Structure formats: C-alpha cells, structure tokens
Amino acid sequence: MRVLVTGGTGFVGGHVVGALLAAGVTVRLLVRDERRAVRWADRVERVRGDLTDPATLRPALAEVEAVVHLAALTWAPHPEALWRTNAEGTRRLAELAAEQGVRRVVYLSSYAAAGPAPPGGVRRLADPPAPVSAYGRSKLAGERALAEVARATGMEAVTLRAPAMYGPGDRALLPLFRLVRRGWAPYPAGERRLQLLFVGDGAAALVRALAAPAGTYPLAGPEIVTWPQALAAMAEALGVRARRVPVPPVALRTLGRLRPLLRPWLGPQVPFDRDKAEEMLASWVADPAEAAPVLPPATVTPLRQGLAATVEAYRNEGWL
C-alpha cells in the first residue's frame, strides 16, 4: 500500500511515518521543504507541494491508495489563516484525492472540533459539536468538508479527534516541563478534567485507521486526570517537587484579551490568545468506548509511563 502523508515532518507526523514504515507501508511525504524530511533518507518518497496549491497536490496523489492528512495550523495570529489551511485546505485535498481515485482519507482532527465535555461528563459523538475557538471551528469545517466529498464520491473517510498529544520530540509542552523542573506548576484554577495521549499511541491509531470502518472516532484513553494530577505526574517523572499555582480564570482571560497589545514583546508566533484561554478553561474528555476500534484500551500508555519516556527523550536531546 502506498500512503500519502501530509504534515509528516511535524512532531506527530514523524511518529506516524515511523509507525507506517514499521507496518510495511510505502510512504510518500508531501513536503514544502525537503530538508525537513532528510531524517528519512531514502526510506520514503518525497513530493514538494502545499495544501494551498492544487497543481502540486495532483502529482502527490498519483497512484496513492490512501492519504493520512495531518497537516494543520493549531494557532495563528489571524483566524483566516486557520480557515485557509484547516478547512479550505482539507476540502481541496479531499476533492483532488477523490478525483485521483484515492480509496480512503484518514484525517487527524481534534477534540476542539467537537467542543468541551459537559461538567462531570464526557463528550460523545452524538453530541452536537460546540467548538469554543477559531481553531476548533476550522477543524470541524475540515471534518465536514471531508464527509461531504466522501458522500458525493464514495471515497472512504475516517476522522480521528485527538486530545493534546505529548511525547518524545514534542516542543509545545517543553516550556511547561522546564517550568515544573524549576519547581513551578501553574494550571487553570478549578475542576478541569482532560485526557492526554502519548504520541506513539496516536500514531498506532492512525495506522489502524487505514483498515478500520469508515467514520469518526475520538482518540480517548481510559485515564482521565485533572490539571493538578497531570502536573504531579510530570514532576514525578522529572524527579522534582513543584509548587502548584492555580491561575484564576479572570487572569487567563485577561491575558488572552491583551494578546494583541503584547505582540511587540511576545512576538507574532506565541500560541496564546482569547481562544486558547477558553480552551484551557474547559474540560476535554471523550468516551473511550467510542475509540476502541482504533485505540483499544489495553494498548494505551499510562500517563506516568508516557511522561517518563518523554523526560528521558528530552534529556537525551539535551532539552532538559
């Protein structure tokens, strides 16, 4: 099987490519900068292209049986950029994949597309989506675009909604690890629950999705934690004690509103604004039973084990 992977040079993408190769899949990467794919040497096919350029997508999709679509923006200073990549880019890729005779598209979406869990409960697939951020709305639009193309053409579509992923190679959570190592563990005050997913488990789920029944699945593991519990596990993995610092919702929301004023000092790429504040103040919990076809509970890495592996990898890289 030949599979085109978009976003294969990113954090999650690197683990997915490795899992696909281990499964004996022929991998073709869509890359904007071939230097970022050098780690794979001659183990993968590389095609230069971009989601916003249909002329480059057509040759990338030639003689491909399936697509694993990971490429996305998780934050941008302007919501229009999120929409162009996550919504319009996904629709364009789906339409061209169907045109080229691709059998299946596996789309990595997000819990943010569905929206937060209700107080004390879990969000299920039957619940009406209620995203609270521009990112979530753009990912939901991508889901719907793929579903529309699949219904119109008979192409198979599998959507996986992922929570926050962590693991070796992740730079997004690295600042938090460093802060905890220094003895400080800030978190959104209140009872906020979440599921975190070890990146190796996410990669394995994406490989399973190539053969799973078409549909939508949350990548929900059985372990549900609060922010203080997650930070305590992080401190344990680092071998330190960290002072937990609850940050009031009003403080987070104020910082989010002030983001445009702070741009000259923070720079344009710091991923925090009003939307991110609202996401941090929500609970992100889905139903593990609905994930079972692509993420069997017995295969999920326990949080403490995953954090220990992450810390070890950070130290090996000299990041901690």
Sequence and secondary structure as in RCSB ss.txt:
>XXXX:A:sequence
MRVLVTGGTGFVGGHVVGALLAAGVTVRLLVRDERRAVRWADRVERVRGDLTDPATLRPALAEVEAVVHLAALTW
APHPEALWRTNAEGTRRLAELAAEQGVRRVVYLSSYAAAGPAPPGGVRRLADPPAPVSAYGRSKLAGERALAEVA
RATGMEAVTLRAPAMYGPGDRALLPLFRLVRRGWAPYPAGERRLQLLFVGDGAAALVRALAAPAGTYPLAGPEIV
TWPQALAAMAEALGVRARRVPVPPVALRTLGRLRPLLRPWLGPQVPFDRDKAEEMLASWVADPAEAAPVLPPATV
TPLRQGLAATVEAYRNEGWL
>XXXX:A:secstr
 EEEEESTTSHHHHHHHHHHHHTT EEEEEES GGGGGGGTTSSEEEE  TT HHHHHHHHTT SEEEE    S 
 SSHHHHIIIIIIHHHHHHHHHHHTT  EEEEEEEHHHH    TTS B TTS     SHHHHHHHHHHHHHHHHH
HHH  EEEEEEE  EE TT  SSHHHHHHHHTTEEEEESS  EE  EEHHHHHHHHHHTTTS SEEEE   S  E
EHHHHHHHHHHHHT   EEEEE HHHHHHHHHHHHHHHHHH TT   SHHHHHHHTS B B GGGGTTTS GGG 
  HHHHHHHHHHHHHHHT  
